[in-house]
Each structure stands twice: as C-alpha cells, then as structure tokens.
C-alpha cells in the first residue's frame, strides 16, 4: 500500500516531509494479517493522490495523480519493485505528449504477443496547460477542469518504451473518472461506473478487448424491468474472482451507495450480496485486493476510503456449487485469531498423522 490522502501530508509539490512520508510502503502479510511499514529507495512519484496502478510480475506501476496543491496534476509513469523496494521513473510528467495530466483514471496491464503493455483510460484534470488532445478522444469541460475518455497504451519492452494511441472500435465510454477497471484475461478488461463531471453518474458496464494497436469496446446497460442491476456510482472498488462457473466481478461501495454486488461476467448477470456490514459497504475511494487461498476460498482485503470508516476488513467468499457466498467478514484482530487457529489445527493434525506413522513398540 502506498500514498493516498493521509493526515498531515503536506499540500506542496515536494519537500522533505512529503518525500519522507511517501518513501515508505505499508505491506500486509496476507497469511497472518500483519501490517508492516517498509522503507523504499529512489524517488517516488509526486502524484500521491488519485493515481492509477497496475501490477506485472514483481513490479507495481503508478500513473498520474495529483500533488494536492493548486492545479498540479501528473502524467508520469513510475515502477516500484516489490523485491528491492526501489522506485524508478519510466516517463516524466510533461505537457507535450502522452496522456493528459490527470487524476481519477484507471490503468491495467495487458499482454499481447508475449509483450507487456499498460493501458490507461479516462480521468480528469486541468483544461488548460495540458497535453495536446488525443485524436478520436472526447473532452468534457466544467469550470477549469476537463473529463476525458482517452485510451493510451504504454509498451514496456526495453528500448521501445513509449505512449501510443490505439484505434478505438465500438462503444467508446463517454468522458469519465472514478470508475473501476479490472482485468479479466491478458487482453480483456471490464469497466464499471464512473462520474461524468456534470453531476451524473454511470452504472454501465464496458468490456475492452485489446490488441497491440486497437481496442474494441462493448457496452452493457441496465435493461430495466425486474433485472437486478446496481445503481449509478463512482469511486467504488472492484476485484475479479474466478470460480467454477466463470469469472465474477465483485463491486463494493462508492459515492452515494452502501452495497455489494457480484457480476457473472459470462452471463452479464448481477446479484446483490445482502446482510453485509456497513463497515464494508459504506466506503468510497477505498481499495480491494483478492487472495485466492484455495480454488474455493477467496479472501478480499479491503482498506481505507474517504470517510469515517477506513479500517482493514477481510471478507471470506467461498465457492459452492458454482455460486459465490460471503462466509465471514473479519477485522484485523479476528482475522489474525482465525489464522492462528488454522495453524494450530494444522500442527495438531500433523502431529497426529506423524504419530500414527510411528512403528509400534515391541
């Protein structure tokens, strides 16, 4: 866990206190639930708020974000190595080329023809002193800001690293920010929700299919009637859960909501998960991660958010007969106790099995 809006974080471009606060990461050891703070080396991104992030192997990539002072937004790209805890700048902030300097965008990793790319979609930022408009993209201005539906690719191959503009085919989303973007496969991703900047929110679903030069967008909207479909929202969070019945998108919280939904992606069918604590659902601007402990047990780790509820929660979801069911919701102490009990049970069973294998005394 890195960055985000934090108490006492200086609202400046950069100074020693800001650099000190941003030169550490918080690491959660999921099998035990223990949080540990670790120092980092190199210079971290200045876009500490509202950045986009994606993971490839042992590297986390960070794009854009804002400093938190005046109208300072970024379109820089950084990598962070989770083995060495070292930062590296890949592409600096510039107003001359690349994606708009912005916040509230999303980024996912894709792999095409055995090559790694990063895809950055949407976001909002200042409407003046920004990068040249992307051909084919739309920009919606409100006051001194603009929302966009830009789609950029960044090729990570050594020697050819650069931003490119893929050809967009099909139902391109309108200019928006605060949506969730979740990978389904190496070349497909799913977008849900978002804010248009004019007081309107979205509950549409878009599926993106990437090649190295193009992206096909397919839109799915609420058909109405008795069909279950979540309400409009932004700054929610989502993760992908794979089970025997196919990939499912879990969506939690968001602006103006306090709920939890599952989308069966293959069938494009939503189901609301009820009777879940407000401490889980009543959040916005929070993060979700998934740990697949087994093929049928999935732990969702929820952290932070813009509001009074920000503590870590561990949500246990089990797969049963092709369906996903919330088994338990635990705070850190409850989760750690559960893990210790599991270890003790394992050790007890191990001792019993070991003893049963010993030869009998004669």
C-alpha positions in Angstrom: 0.0 0.0 0.0 1.4 3.4 -1.0 0.4 7.0 -1.0 -3.2 8.3 -0.9 -4.6 11.2 1.0 -3.1 11.0 4.5 -3.3 13.1 7.7 -0.5 15.6 7.9 0.6 15.0 4.3 1.9 18.4 3.1 -0.1 20.0 0.3 3.0 21.1 -1.6 4.8 20.0 -4.8 7.6 18.5 -2.8 9.5 18.9 0.4 11.5 16.8 2.8 8.4 15.9 4.9 6.4 14.9 1.9 9.3 12.8 0.5 9.8 11.1 3.9 6.1 10.2 4.1 6.0 9.0 0.6 9.2 7.0 0.8 7.6 4.2 2.8 5.1 1.5 1.8 2.7 -0.5 4.1 2.9 -4.2 3.5 0.2 -6.7 4.6 1.3 -10.3 5.0 -2.0 -11.8 4.0 -1.5 -15.3 5.6 -1.1 -13.6 9.0 -2.9 -10.3 8.5 0.0 -8.4 9.8 0.8 -4.9 8.5 4.5 -3.8 8.4 5.9 -0.5 7.2 8.9 -0.7 4.9 11.4 2.0 3.7 11.9 2.4 0.0 14.8 3.7 -2.2 14.8 6.1 -5.2 12.4 9.0 -5.7 8.7 8.1 -5.5 6.1 9.7 -7.8 4.8 13.1 -6.8 1.3 12.1 -7.9 0.5 10.8 -4.5 -3.3 11.3 -4.6 -5.7 9.8 -7.1 -3.1 7.8 -9.1 -3.7 4.7 -11.2 -1.8 1.5 -10.5 -1.3 -1.9 -12.2 0.9 -5.0 -11.5 3.1 -7.0 -13.7 5.2 -9.7 -12.0 7.3 -8.2 -9.2 6.6 -4.6 -10.3 3.8 -2.2 -9.5 3.3 0.7 -12.0 1.9 4.1 -10.9 0.5 6.6 -13.3 -0.6 10.2 -12.9 -2.3 11.6 -9.8 -2.1 15.0 -8.1 0.2 16.6 -5.6 -2.7 18.0 -3.6 -1.7 21.7 -4.1 -3.2 24.2 -6.6 -3.8 22.6 -10.0 -0.8 20.3 -10.1 -1.5 17.1 -11.9 0.8 14.5 -13.4 1.1 12.1 -16.3 4.3 10.5 -15.1 4.8 6.7 -15.0 6.8 5.0 -12.3 7.6 1.4 -11.5 8.1 0.0 -8.0 9.9 -3.3 -7.5 8.4 -5.3 -4.6 11.6 -7.3 -4.2 14.1 -4.4 -4.0 11.6 -1.7 -2.8 13.2 0.6 -5.3 11.4 3.3 -7.3 12.2 4.1 -11.0 10.8 6.8 -13.2 9.8 5.5 -16.7 8.2 8.6 -18.2 8.3 12.1 -16.6 5.4 14.5 -16.3 5.1 16.6 -19.5 2.6 18.8 -21.2 4.0 17.9 -24.7 2.8 14.4 -25.3 1.2 11.3 -23.9 -2.0 11.0 -21.7 -3.5 14.1 -20.2 -2.1 15.2 -16.8 -4.9 13.9 -14.7 -6.3 12.0 -11.7 -9.1 9.6 -11.4 -8.0 7.5 -14.4 -7.5 3.7 -14.3 -4.7 1.5 -15.6 -4.5 -2.2 -16.3 -1.7 -4.5 -17.5 -2.2 -6.4 -20.8 -0.1 -8.9 -22.6 -0.2 -9.1 -26.4 2.0 -11.4 -28.5 4.2 -12.1 -25.4 4.8 -8.4 -24.8 3.7 -6.4 -21.8 1.7 -3.1 -22.1 -0.1 -0.8 -19.7 -3.4 0.7 -20.7 -4.6 4.0 -19.2 -8.2 5.0 -19.6 -10.2 8.2 -18.7 -9.7 10.6 -15.8 -9.9 14.3 -15.3 -7.5 17.2 -14.9 -6.9 20.9 -15.7 -8.4 22.1 -19.0 -5.5 24.5 -19.7 -1.7 23.9 -19.9 -2.3 20.3 -20.6 -1.2 17.8 -23.2 -2.5 18.0 -26.8 -5.9 16.3 -27.3 -5.7 12.7 -28.3 -7.2 12.1 -31.8 -10.7 10.5 -31.5 -11.0 11.2 -27.8 -13.7 13.4 -26.3 -13.2 16.1 -23.6 -16.0 17.5 -21.3 -15.1 20.8 -19.7 -16.6 22.0 -16.4 -15.0 25.1 -14.9 -11.3 24.9 -15.1 -11.3 21.1 -15.4 -12.0 18.6 -18.1 -13.0 14.9 -18.2 -11.7 12.6 -20.9 -12.2 9.2 -22.5 -8.6 8.9 -23.7 -7.2 5.4 -24.2 -3.4 5.1 -24.2 -1.0 2.2 -24.4 2.5 2.1 -23.0 4.8 -0.5 -24.4 7.2 -1.8 -21.7 9.7 -3.5 -24.0 13.2 -2.2 -23.4 14.3 0.3 -26.0 10.8 0.9 -27.3 9.1 2.3 -24.2 6.6 5.0 -25.4 2.9 6.0 -25.3 0.8 5.1 -28.2 -2.9 5.8 -29.2 -4.7 2.6 -30.2 -7.6 2.6 -32.7 -10.8 2.5 -30.7 -13.7 0.4 -32.1 -17.3 0.1 -30.9 -18.9 1.7 -27.9 -16.3 4.0 -26.5 -17.3 5.2 -23.0 -18.0 9.0 -22.5 -15.5 11.2 -20.7 -15.5 9.9 -17.1 -13.4 9.3 -14.0 -13.8 7.4 -10.7 -14.8 4.1 -12.5 -13.3 0.7 -11.7 -11.2 -1.2 -14.3 -10.5 -4.8 -13.7 -8.6 -7.3 -15.8 -10.4 -10.5 -17.0 -7.7 -12.0 -19.2 -4.4 -10.9 -20.6 -6.2 -8.9 -23.3 -9.6 -8.1 -21.9 -10.8 -5.9 -19.1 -14.1 -4.7 -17.6 -15.1 -1.1 -16.7 -18.0 -0.3 -14.4 -19.5 3.0 -13.2 -17.9 6.4 -13.1 -18.6 10.2 -12.8 -19.2 12.3 -15.9 -18.3 15.7 -14.3 -21.7 17.3 -14.7 -23.5 15.8 -11.7 -24.3 12.5 -13.5 -23.0 9.0 -12.6 -22.9 5.8 -14.5 -23.9 2.2 -13.9 -22.9 0.9 -17.4 -20.6 -1.9 -18.0 -17.9 -1.9 -20.8 -15.8 -4.8 -21.9 -12.5 -3.9 -23.6 -10.6 -6.3 -25.9 -7.1 -5.2 -26.7 -4.6 -5.8 -29.5 -1.2 -4.0 -29.7 -2.8 -1.4 -32.0 -6.5 -1.4 -31.2 -9.2 -1.8 -28.6 -12.8 -3.0 -29.1 -15.4 -1.6 -26.6 -18.7 -3.3 -25.9 -21.3 -1.7 -23.8 -23.8 -3.4 -21.5 -26.6 -1.2 -19.9 -29.4 -1.9 -17.4 -32.2 -3.5 -19.4 -34.7 -2.4 -16.8 -37.7 -4.3 -15.7 -37.2 -6.9 -12.9 -33.5 -7.4 -13.8 -31.1 -6.8 -10.9 -28.7 -4.1 -11.6 -26.6 -1.8 -9.3 -27.3 1.9 -9.1 -25.0 4.5 -10.6 -21.8 5.2 -8.6 -18.2 6.4 -8.7 -15.1 5.8 -6.6 -16.2 2.3 -5.7 -13.7 -0.6 -5.9 -13.8 -4.0 -7.6 -11.8 -7.2 -7.9 -12.1 -10.3 -10.1 -13.0 -13.7 -8.5 -12.6 -16.8 -10.6 -14.7 -19.9 -9.7 -16.1 -23.0 -11.5 -18.9 -21.0 -13.1 -16.5 -18.5 -14.6 -15.2 -15.0 -13.8 -17.1 -12.8 -11.4 -16.7 -9.1 -10.7 -17.1 -8.0 -7.1 -18.1 -4.4 -6.6 -18.2 -2.7 -3.2 -19.4 0.8 -2.2 -18.9 4.1 -4.0 -20.3 7.6 -3.9 -23.9 7.6 -2.8 -24.1 3.9 -2.2 -23.6 1.4 0.6 -23.9 -2.1 -1.1 -22.0 -5.0 -2.6 -22.7 -6.7 -5.9 -21.4 -9.7 -7.9 -21.4 -9.7 -11.7 -21.3 -13.1 -13.5 -19.3 -11.8 -16.5 -20.0 -14.7 -18.9 -23.8 -14.2 -18.4 -23.7 -10.5 -17.7 -26.0 -11.1 -14.7 -25.8 -9.1 -11.4 -26.6 -10.3 -7.9 -26.7 -8.2 -4.8 -24.9 -9.6 -1.8 -27.1 -8.6 1.2 -26.6 -8.6 5.0 -23.0 -7.3 4.7 -21.8 -4.8 7.4 -21.7 -1.1 6.7 -18.1 -1.2 7.7 -17.5 -3.0 4.4 -20.0 -1.4 2.1 -20.2 2.2 3.3 -17.0 3.3 1.7 -15.7 5.4 -1.2 -12.2 5.8 -2.6 -11.1 2.6 -0.9 -9.0 -0.3 -2.2 -9.8 -4.0 -2.7 -7.4 -6.9 -3.3 -8.1 -10.6 -3.6 -6.1 -13.6 -2.3 -7.2 -16.9 -3.6 -6.2 -19.2 -0.7 -7.7 -22.2 -2.5 -9.8 -22.9 -5.6 -12.9 -22.4 -3.5 -11.8 -19.9 -0.7 -11.2 -16.3 -1.7 -10.2 -13.6 0.7 -11.0 -10.0 -0.2 -8.8 -7.4 1.6 -10.4 -4.0 1.9 -8.6 -0.9 3.2 -9.0 2.8 3.5 -11.5 5.1 2.0 -12.7 8.7 2.2 -14.9 8.8 5.3 -15.1 7.7 8.9 -14.7 4.0 8.1 -11.2 3.1 6.8 -10.0 0.1 8.9 -8.9 -3.1 7.2 -11.6 -5.8 6.6 -11.1 -9.4 5.5 -14.1 -10.8 3.5 -14.2 -14.5 3.1 -16.0 -15.7 0.0 -16.4 -19.3 -0.8 -17.4 -21.1 -4.0 -20.1 -23.6 -3.5 -21.9 -25.5 -6.4 -20.7 -22.8 -8.8 -22.1 -20.0 -6.6 -20.1 -17.4 -4.6 -21.2 -16.9 -1.0 -19.9 -14.5 1.7 -18.8 -16.7 4.6 -17.4 -14.2 7.1 -16.3 -10.6 7.5 -13.4 -10.1 9.9 -11.4 -7.2 11.3 -7.7 -7.5 11.7 -7.8 -9.0 15.2 -10.5 -11.5 14.2 -8.6 -12.5 11.1 -5.3 -13.0 12.9 -7.0 -15.1 15.5 -8.6 -17.2 12.7 -5.3 -17.7 11.0 -3.6 -18.7 14.3 -6.3 -21.2 15.0 -5.9 -22.6 11.5 -2.1 -23.0 12.0 -2.7 -24.7 15.4 -5.2 -27.1 13.9 -2.8 -27.9 11.0 0.0 -28.6 13.5 -2.3 -30.7 15.7 -3.3 -32.8 12.6 0.3 -33.0 11.5 1.4 -34.4 14.9 -1.5 -36.9 14.9 -0.6 -38.1 11.5 3.1 -38.3 12.3 2.4 -40.3 15.5 0.2 -42.7 13.7 3.0 -43.5 11.3 5.5 -44.4 14.0 6.2 -48.2 14.4 4.5 -49.8 17.4 6.8 -50.8 20.3 7.6 -54.5 20.5 
